[in-house]
């Protein structure tokens, strides 16, 4: 497809806004220009126009530049129109193809982590249904939400599941609060939750957290498959691809 003509000066000037967006704080003209790959004189001309538009502001005391009110308004407007599940669904087919196993999406519902979308690989066994509510301690999805949702929200559900787990006494499911803490600490450390034979015999599952612009858990990206062909390693291909996809989506949601 033939590339459509644009206005090059707009694209060049946008580099300055990108530098400011990524910076940890306001920047001096020389530093801003250097990071954008242009001369200070050229950068200054762009900055004068951006200031008139409210996209950039300059501190009169320090002469440093930062993003202006108009940039904030544009950012907030864009964030308000983002639909995390819609954006995630658009990425599911490619992710499923790359991993080679079923991929699903889960959000926090009235009863806990709930499956809202899934796409099965051609050779997958059907183990998920739309609307399934996943347990917090024995599913990868549940463990992900238990690790990253507000503690006061998940604590009562964990207490209930612990009471049931203590009757069954399975080694792969926590039996007390200390074991729950260790499990969830591991999830946070790895940046992804995992189960092997916990919810379903012979099934491995991972769930990676997706965060919004307020650092709240927006959804979980899930992948699962038979232990015979699904790499259960924390650094295996499925875990790495799922973790990266979740991080990319979090970034696009403003996290």
PEQUI-V214808 format. One record per pair of residues at least 24 apart in sequence whose C-alpha atoms are under 10 Angstrom apart, sorted by the first residue. I is the first residue (numbers start at 1). J is the second residue. Records with the same first field share a line. If there is no record, write none. Layout:
BEGIN
I=J ; J
END
This chain:
BEGIN
9=46
10=46
12=36 ; 37 ; 38 ; 43 ; 46
13=38 ; 42 ; 43 ; 45 ; 46 ; 47 ; 49 ; 50
14=46 ; 50
15=43
16=43 ; 46 ; 47 ; 50 ; 56 ; 67
17=47 ; 50 ; 55 ; 56 ; 66 ; 67 ; 71
18=67
19=66 ; 67
20=56 ; 65 ; 66 ; 67
21=66 ; 67 ; 71
23=66
25=64 ; 65 ; 66 ; 67
26=57 ; 58 ; 59 ; 62 ; 63 ; 64 ; 65 ; 66 ; 67
27=58 ; 62 ; 63 ; 64 ; 65 ; 66
28=58 ; 62 ; 63 ; 64 ; 65 ; 66
29=58 ; 63 ; 64 ; 65
30=64
31=64
32=64 ; 65 ; 66
75=254
76=213 ; 254
78=253 ; 254
79=212 ; 213 ; 252 ; 253 ; 254
80=213 ; 253
82=212 ; 252 ; 253 ; 254
83=218 ; 253
84=210 ; 211 ; 212 ; 218 ; 219 ; 249 ; 250 ; 252 ; 253
85=116 ; 117 ; 218 ; 219 ; 220 ; 221
87=249 ; 252 ; 253
88=117 ; 210 ; 219 ; 220 ; 221 ; 245 ; 246 ; 249 ; 250
89=116 ; 117 ; 118 ; 119 ; 221
91=245 ; 249
92=117 ; 118 ; 119 ; 221 ; 222 ; 245
93=118 ; 119 ; 120 ; 121
95=119 ; 223 ; 238 ; 241 ; 242 ; 245
96=120 ; 121 ; 223 ; 238 ; 241 ; 242
97=121 ; 122
98=237 ; 238 ; 241 ; 242
99=223 ; 224 ; 230 ; 231 ; 237 ; 238 ; 239 ; 240 ; 241 ; 242
100=124 ; 223 ; 224 ; 225 ; 229 ; 230 ; 238
101=125 ; 223 ; 224 ; 225 ; 226 ; 229 ; 230 ; 238
102=126 ; 127 ; 128 ; 205 ; 222 ; 223 ; 224 ; 225
103=205 ; 206 ; 207 ; 221 ; 222 ; 223 ; 224 ; 225 ; 242
104=128 ; 129 ; 130 ; 141 ; 207 ; 220 ; 221 ; 222 ; 223 ; 224
105=130 ; 141 ; 207 ; 208 ; 219 ; 220 ; 221 ; 222 ; 223
106=130 ; 131 ; 132 ; 133 ; 134 ; 141 ; 142 ; 145 ; 207 ; 209 ; 218 ; 219 ; 220 ; 221 ; 222
107=133 ; 141 ; 145 ; 210 ; 217 ; 218 ; 219 ; 220 ; 221
108=133 ; 134 ; 142 ; 145 ; 149 ; 217 ; 218 ; 219 ; 220
109=133
111=135 ; 157
112=136 ; 142 ; 145 ; 146 ; 153 ; 154 ; 157
113=139 ; 141 ; 142 ; 143 ; 144 ; 145 ; 146 ; 219 ; 220
114=141 ; 142 ; 219 ; 220
115=141 ; 219 ; 220 ; 221 ; 222
116=219
117=221 ; 222
118=221 ; 222 ; 223
119=223
120=223 ; 224 ; 225
121=224 ; 225
123=225
124=224 ; 225 ; 226
125=203 ; 224 ; 225 ; 226
126=225
127=200 ; 203 ; 224 ; 225
128=224
134=199
135=161 ; 199
136=161 ; 162
137=161 ; 162 ; 165 ; 172 ; 173 ; 174 ; 175 ; 180 ; 183 ; 184 ; 195 ; 198 ; 199
138=165 ; 172 ; 173 ; 174 ; 194 ; 195 ; 196 ; 197 ; 198 ; 199 ; 200
139=173 ; 193 ; 194 ; 195 ; 196 ; 197 ; 198 ; 199 ; 200 ; 204 ; 205 ; 206 ; 207
140=187 ; 192 ; 193 ; 194 ; 195 ; 196 ; 198 ; 199 ; 204 ; 205 ; 206 ; 207 ; 208 ; 220 ; 222 ; 223 ; 224
141=192 ; 193 ; 194 ; 195 ; 205 ; 206 ; 207 ; 208 ; 209 ; 219 ; 220 ; 221 ; 222 ; 223
142=193 ; 194 ; 195 ; 207 ; 220
143=180 ; 183 ; 184 ; 187 ; 188 ; 192 ; 193 ; 194 ; 195 ; 206 ; 207 ; 208
144=184 ; 187 ; 188 ; 191 ; 192 ; 193 ; 194 ; 206 ; 207 ; 208 ; 209 ; 217 ; 219 ; 220 ; 221 ; 222
145=184 ; 187 ; 193 ; 207 ; 208 ; 209 ; 217 ; 218 ; 219 ; 220
146=180 ; 183 ; 184 ; 187 ; 193
147=180 ; 181 ; 183 ; 184 ; 185 ; 186 ; 187 ; 188 ; 191 ; 192 ; 193 ; 209 ; 217
148=184 ; 187 ; 188 ; 191 ; 209 ; 210 ; 211 ; 215 ; 216 ; 217
149=209 ; 216 ; 217 ; 218
150=216 ; 217
170=198
171=198
172=196 ; 197 ; 198 ; 199
173=198 ; 199
190=234 ; 235 ; 239 ; 243
191=234 ; 239 ; 243 ; 246 ; 247
192=220 ; 221 ; 222 ; 234 ; 239 ; 240 ; 242 ; 243 ; 246
193=220 ; 222 ; 234 ; 239 ; 243
194=222 ; 223 ; 224 ; 232 ; 233 ; 234 ; 239
195=224 ; 232
196=224 ; 226 ; 227 ; 232
197=226 ; 227
200=226
201=226 ; 227
202=226 ; 227 ; 228
203=227 ; 228 ; 229 ; 230 ; 232
204=228 ; 229 ; 230 ; 231 ; 232 ; 233
205=230 ; 231 ; 232 ; 238 ; 239
206=232 ; 234 ; 238 ; 239 ; 242 ; 243
207=239 ; 242 ; 243 ; 246
208=239 ; 240 ; 241 ; 242 ; 243 ; 244 ; 245 ; 246 ; 247
209=242 ; 243 ; 245 ; 246 ; 247 ; 249 ; 250
210=243 ; 245 ; 246 ; 247 ; 248 ; 249 ; 250 ; 251 ; 253 ; 255
211=246 ; 247 ; 249 ; 250 ; 251 ; 252 ; 253 ; 254 ; 255
212=249 ; 250 ; 251 ; 252 ; 253 ; 254 ; 255
213=250 ; 251 ; 252 ; 253 ; 254 ; 255
214=253 ; 254 ; 255
215=250 ; 253 ; 254 ; 255
216=255
217=250
218=250 ; 253
219=246 ; 250
220=246
221=245 ; 246 ; 249
222=246
END
